[in-house]
Amino acid sequence: MDIARHLERACFDFVLFEDKLMVSETYRGSAQGCLKGGVIAPKHDPVPLAVAVGTVTSRLGIVATMSTLGYPPFLLARTASTIDSLTKGRFAWNIVTSAEELAARNFGLDSLPPRGTRYAMAEEYMQVVNKLFDSWAPDAVVVDRENGIYADYTKVRPIDHEGTFFKVRGPLNTVRSPQGRPVYVQAGSSPTGREFGAKHADVILSPVSGIADMKEFREDIRTRAAKFGRDPDDIKVIFAITPVLADTEMEAKAKERRMVESDGYVDDMLATISAITDIDFSQFDVDEPLPRRLVTNGEQGTLDRFQEYGSGKTLRQLAEAGLVSALDLTGTPDQVAERMGDVMETVGGDGFFICQPFLRSSRRYVLEVTDGLVPALQKRGLVRTSYGGTTFRDNLLEF
């Protein structure tokens, strides 16, 4: 809650709470890898946290991760609509299908469905929730006290959806929320994930690093969006970064080295990527390149970005690359702000998504960003100094 207050003071668009639905046992065949460093578990449910954060902020967008695996569509739409009302139109849903074997087994499945099936289910899932969000017309609530009418029943409609995977009558039993539906956030980077995001998302988070790859990613999303009849400018493509900041460039580079060389860093990174991809990376020599290109039924896009197969990098270097950006965002706040501006001007993107690094104090890192980097960006006119709108969607489309 304190972090959210700082982010709102710095006029951030949003804070995002990611989630996983299992205690991973992939790395070294036990839960030790994720629990020892606390890198995958514990994860308490982000939905009540989103509500709590909403009570101490008034403009900041609040994004909670909710899985199409774990939520029936009616329950998700009802929950999202409720939070959007509670936060006066500042809620967003980070759409995930969950791609971990143990997560599937937590919800009564014998195994994780194939990726193609998961995306087919997600596609129909989106049809259902969109119908549910629209099951109350914008003018359904009339509050006619004189005639004793709260809502016009003719404008609250069942959806009667019967599809391959879902059967939902509807309508929602919640009033239409301030945004109508929450902002949709998505982070798939595989070809199928890009197609899904271009069709449905308002915000696409990309971990792609390097100017050429960033440009290719954004142009690909915009091309796909136009194919679906969408205005590409309505989709904000935001690139994940982890700046390392200090008073001098030398101090920042020394801090970066301390972080990647600290006890447990590489092990925690490998435990994390193992959990996400369902591949046990402890089977490989950390000081040798991966012997082959790896494939998974889990998050293949994440795996491909991590393994950089053919680059010649050792597994240790791949793990360290999770922090060391190809964009060279290590230095003083002014240096990093200048570099961020140059990158965006070249790429043509919509901004950056700042991720907290491993093994760092959340509070300290957030303050380095809000009180160091943000003022440097503001004085260059690269980020806002006040909010122009009241809802998340209003502020998102302001730029």
C-alpha positions in Angstrom: 0.0 0.0 0.0 2.9 2.3 0.8 4.5 1.5 -2.6 1.2 2.3 -4.4 1.1 5.7 -2.6 4.6 6.5 -3.9 3.8 5.4 -7.4 0.7 7.6 -7.4 2.7 10.5 -6.1 5.0 10.0 -9.1 2.0 9.9 -11.4 2.5 6.3 -12.7 -0.2 4.8 -14.9 -0.5 1.6 -12.9 0.8 -0.9 -10.5 0.6 -4.6 -11.4 0.4 -7.6 -9.1 1.5 -10.8 -10.9 0.5 -14.2 -9.7 1.1 -18.0 -9.9 -1.2 -20.7 -8.7 1.1 -23.3 -7.3 4.2 -24.0 -5.2 6.6 -25.2 -7.8 8.6 -28.4 -7.5 10.3 -28.3 -10.9 13.8 -27.0 -9.9 15.8 -30.0 -8.5 12.6 -31.9 -8.1 11.4 -30.2 -4.9 9.8 -27.1 -3.5 13.1 -26.0 -1.9 14.2 -23.9 -4.9 11.2 -21.6 -4.9 10.6 -21.5 -1.2 14.2 -21.0 0.0 14.4 -17.6 -1.8 10.7 -16.9 -1.8 10.8 -16.3 -5.6 7.6 -18.2 -6.7 5.9 -18.7 -3.3 4.3 -17.5 -1.2 1.9 -15.5 -3.4 -1.2 -14.4 -1.7 -4.2 -13.7 -3.9 -3.8 -10.3 -5.7 -7.5 -9.6 -5.9 -8.1 -8.5 -2.2 -4.7 -6.7 -2.4 -6.0 -4.7 -5.4 -9.0 -3.6 -3.3 -6.8 -2.6 -0.4 -4.5 -0.6 -2.7 -7.6 1.1 -4.1 -8.6 2.4 -0.7 -5.3 4.4 -0.3 -5.1 5.8 -3.9 -7.4 7.9 -6.1 -5.8 8.0 -9.6 -3.4 5.0 -9.9 -4.5 2.2 -12.1 -4.5 -1.2 -10.3 -3.8 -4.4 -12.3 -4.5 -7.8 -10.8 -3.6 -11.1 -12.4 -6.5 -13.5 -12.7 -6.2 -16.8 -14.5 -8.7 -18.2 -17.0 -7.7 -21.6 -15.5 -8.7 -20.7 -12.0 -11.8 -18.5 -12.4 -15.1 -19.5 -14.1 -15.9 -16.6 -16.5 -19.0 -15.4 -14.6 -17.0 -15.2 -11.3 -14.2 -13.3 -12.9 -16.4 -10.8 -14.6 -18.4 -10.3 -11.4 -15.3 -9.8 -9.4 -13.7 -7.5 -11.9 -16.8 -5.4 -12.2 -17.1 -5.1 -8.4 -13.5 -3.9 -8.0 -13.9 -1.5 -10.9 -16.8 0.0 -9.0 -15.0 0.0 -5.7 -12.0 1.8 -7.2 -14.2 4.3 -9.2 -12.9 3.0 -12.6 -9.3 2.2 -11.9 -9.2 -1.6 -12.2 -7.5 -3.7 -14.9 -7.3 -7.5 -15.5 -4.0 -9.0 -16.4 -5.1 -11.9 -18.5 -3.2 -15.2 -18.1 -4.1 -18.8 -18.9 -1.6 -20.3 -16.4 1.0 -22.6 -18.0 2.2 -24.7 -15.2 1.5 -28.4 -14.7 1.1 -28.1 -10.9 -1.3 -25.2 -11.3 -3.6 -27.3 -13.5 -3.6 -30.1 -10.9 -4.7 -27.6 -8.3 -7.9 -27.1 -10.2 -8.9 -30.7 -10.7 -7.1 -31.4 -14.0 -4.9 -34.4 -14.5 -2.5 -32.4 -16.6 -2.0 -29.0 -18.2 -4.0 -28.7 -21.5 -1.9 -28.2 -24.7 -1.1 -24.6 -25.5 -3.4 -24.6 -28.5 -6.3 -25.8 -26.3 -5.5 -23.2 -23.6 -5.7 -20.3 -26.1 -8.8 -21.7 -27.7 -10.4 -21.8 -24.3 -9.1 -18.2 -23.6 -10.6 -17.0 -26.8 -14.0 -18.2 -25.9 -13.5 -17.0 -22.4 -13.1 -13.5 -23.7 -16.3 -13.8 -25.7 -18.1 -14.7 -22.5 -16.8 -12.0 -20.2 -17.3 -9.3 -22.8 -20.9 -10.4 -23.2 -21.2 -10.3 -19.4 -19.7 -6.9 -19.0 -22.2 -5.6 -21.6 -25.2 -7.5 -20.1 -26.2 -4.2 -18.3 -26.7 -1.4 -20.8 -25.0 1.9 -19.9 -28.4 3.5 -19.0 -29.9 0.4 -17.3 -29.8 2.0 -13.8 -32.4 4.9 -13.8 -33.0 5.3 -10.0 -36.5 6.8 -10.6 -37.6 7.3 -7.0 -40.9 8.9 -7.9 -42.0 5.8 -9.7 -40.1 3.3 -7.6 -37.9 2.0 -10.3 -34.2 1.2 -9.6 -33.2 -0.3 -13.0 -34.9 -0.8 -16.4 -35.3 -4.6 -16.5 -35.4 -4.5 -20.4 -31.8 -3.2 -20.4 -30.4 -6.1 -18.3 -30.1 -9.0 -20.6 -29.1 -12.7 -20.3 -26.2 -13.7 -22.6 -27.2 -17.3 -23.1 -23.8 -18.4 -24.2 -23.3 -22.0 -25.3 -19.9 -22.8 -26.7 -17.3 -25.5 -26.9 -15.9 -24.9 -23.4 -18.4 -22.7 -21.5 -22.1 -22.4 -20.9 -23.2 -19.2 -19.2 -26.7 -17.8 -18.9 -25.9 -14.3 -17.4 -26.6 -11.5 -16.9 -24.2 -10.2 -14.3 -25.9 -9.4 -11.0 -23.6 -6.3 -10.6 -24.3 -2.9 -12.1 -22.2 -1.8 -15.0 -19.0 -0.4 -13.6 -17.4 3.0 -14.3 -15.3 1.7 -17.2 -17.9 -0.6 -18.5 -15.2 -3.3 -18.4 -11.8 -3.2 -16.8 -8.7 -2.4 -18.8 -7.3 -5.6 -20.3 -3.5 -6.2 -19.9 -1.7 -9.1 -21.5 1.9 -10.3 -21.8 2.1 -13.2 -24.3 5.0 -12.9 -26.7 4.7 -16.1 -28.7 3.0 -15.8 -32.1 -0.2 -17.1 -30.6 0.1 -14.8 -27.6 0.7 -11.8 -29.9 -2.4 -12.6 -31.9 -4.5 -12.9 -28.7 -3.1 -9.6 -27.3 -3.6 -7.7 -30.6 -7.2 -8.8 -30.6 -8.1 -8.2 -27.0 -5.6 -6.2 -25.0 -5.5 -2.5 -24.1 -2.0 -2.9 -22.8 0.6 -5.4 -23.9 3.7 -5.9 -21.6 6.7 -7.0 -23.6 10.0 -8.3 -22.1 11.7 -7.9 -25.5 15.1 -6.2 -25.1 17.1 -4.5 -27.7 15.9 -1.7 -30.0 15.6 -3.8 -33.2 13.5 -6.5 -31.4 11.4 -3.9 -29.7 10.6 -2.2 -33.0 9.7 -5.5 -34.6 7.5 -6.5 -31.7 5.5 -3.2 -31.7 5.1 -3.2 -35.4 3.9 -6.8 -35.4 1.3 -6.0 -32.7 0.1 -3.0 -34.6 -0.2 -4.9 -37.9 -2.1 -7.7 -36.2 -4.4 -5.2 -34.4 -5.3 -3.5 -37.8 -6.2 -6.9 -39.2 -8.8 -7.2 -36.4 -10.2 -3.8 -37.3 -8.7 -2.1 -34.2 -7.0 1.3 -34.1 -3.4 0.3 -33.3 -3.1 3.5 -31.3 -5.6 2.1 -28.8 -3.1 -0.6 -27.8 -0.3 0.5 -25.6 2.9 -1.6 -26.1 5.0 -1.2 -23.0 8.5 -2.7 -22.6 9.8 -4.3 -19.3 13.0 -2.8 -17.9 14.9 -2.9 -14.6 17.0 0.3 -14.4 19.9 0.3 -11.9 20.4 3.7 -10.4 23.0 5.4 -8.3 24.6 8.9 -7.8 27.3 8.1 -10.3 27.6 5.8 -13.2 30.5 3.9 -11.6 28.4 3.3 -8.4 25.5 2.1 -10.5 27.6 -0.4 -12.4 29.2 -1.6 -9.2 25.7 -2.1 -7.7 24.6 -4.1 -10.8 27.6 -6.4 -10.4 26.9 -6.9 -6.7 23.3 -7.8 -7.5 24.1 -10.4 -10.2 27.0 -11.8 -8.2 25.3 -12.0 -4.8 24.7 -15.3 -3.1 21.6 -17.0 -4.5 20.9 -14.7 -7.4 21.6 -17.2 -10.2 20.0 -20.0 -8.3 16.8 -17.9 -7.7 16.7 -17.0 -11.4 17.0 -20.6 -12.4 14.3 -21.7 -9.9 12.0 -19.0 -11.3 12.5 -19.9 -15.0 12.2 -23.6 -14.1 8.8 -22.9 -12.4 7.5 -20.8 -15.3 8.6 -23.3 -18.0 8.2 -26.6 -16.2 11.8 -27.4 -17.2 14.3 -28.3 -14.5 17.4 -26.2 -15.3 19.4 -27.8 -12.5 20.1 -30.6 -15.0 22.4 -28.3 -17.1 25.9 -27.2 -16.3 25.6 -23.5 -15.2 28.9 -22.6 -16.9 28.1 -24.2 -20.3 25.7 -23.2 -23.0 22.5 -25.1 -23.2 23.1 -28.2 -25.2 19.9 -27.9 -27.3 16.9 -25.7 -28.0 14.3 -26.4 -25.3 10.6 -26.6 -25.8 7.8 -26.7 -23.3 4.0 -26.9 -23.0 4.4 -24.0 -20.6 5.4 -20.5 -21.5 7.4 -21.1 -24.7 7.7 -17.3 -25.4 9.3 -16.8 -22.0 11.6 -19.8 -22.5 12.7 -18.6 -26.0 13.6 -15.2 -24.6 15.5 -16.7 -21.8 17.5 -19.4 -23.6 18.8 -17.2 -26.5 19.7 -20.5 -28.2 22.8 -20.2 -30.4 24.1 -17.1 -28.7 26.9 -19.0 -27.1 26.0 -17.7 -23.6 26.4 -19.9 -20.6 23.4 -20.7 -18.5 24.9 -18.4 -15.8 25.1 -15.6 -18.3 21.5 -16.2 -19.4 20.4 -16.0 -15.8 22.4 -12.8 -15.2 20.9 -11.3 -18.4 17.5 -11.1 -16.5 18.9 -8.0 -14.9 21.5 -6.7 -17.3 19.5 -5.0 -20.0 20.6 -4.7 -23.6 19.4 -1.1 -23.4 22.1 -0.2 -20.9 19.9 1.4 -18.3 22.5 1.5 -15.6 23.7 4.9 -14.4 22.5 8.1 -12.8 18.9 9.1 -13.0 19.7 11.7 -15.6 21.7 9.2 -17.7 19.0 6.6 -17.6 16.2 9.1 -18.3 18.0 10.4 -21.3 18.6 6.8 -22.6 14.9 5.9 -22.0 13.8 8.9 -24.0 16.2 8.1 -26.9 15.0 4.5 -27.0 11.3 5.4 -27.1 11.9 8.0 -29.8 13.6 5.3 -31.9 11.2 2.5 -31.2 8.0 4.5 -31.2 6.6 2.6 -28.3 4.3 3.8 -25.5 6.5 3.5 -22.5 8.2 1.2 -20.1 7.1 -1.2 -17.4 9.6 -1.1 -14.5 10.1 -4.4 -12.8 11.6 -4.8 -9.4 15.0 -6.7 -9.4 15.5 -9.8 -7.4 17.2 -9.5 -4.0 16.5 -5.8 -3.6 14.3 -4.0 -1.0 11.0 -3.1 -2.7 10.7 0.1 -0.8 14.3 1.3 -1.5 14.1 0.5 -5.2 10.7 2.1 -5.6 12.0 5.3 -4.0 15.1 5.3 -6.2 12.7 5.3 -9.2 10.0 7.7 -7.9 12.3 10.2 -6.3 15.3 9.9 -8.6 14.4 8.6 -12.1 10.9 10.1 -12.4 11.9 13.7 -11.7 14.6 13.3 -14.4 12.0 12.0 -16.8 9.6 14.8 -15.9 12.0 17.6 -16.5 12.5 16.2 -20.0 8.7 16.2 -20.6 8.8 12.4 -21.0 6.2 11.6 -18.3 3.2 13.4 -16.7 3.4 15.6 -13.6 -0.3 15.3 -12.9 -3.2 13.0 -13.9 -5.6 14.3 -16.6 -8.4 11.8 -16.1 -10.1 9.9 -13.3 -10.3 6.4 -14.7 -7.5 4.1 -15.7 -8.6 4.1 -19.3 -8.8 7.9 -19.4 -5.2 8.2 -18.1 -3.9 5.4 -20.3 -5.2 7.0 -23.5 -4.0 10.5 -22.5 -0.7 9.9 -24.3 
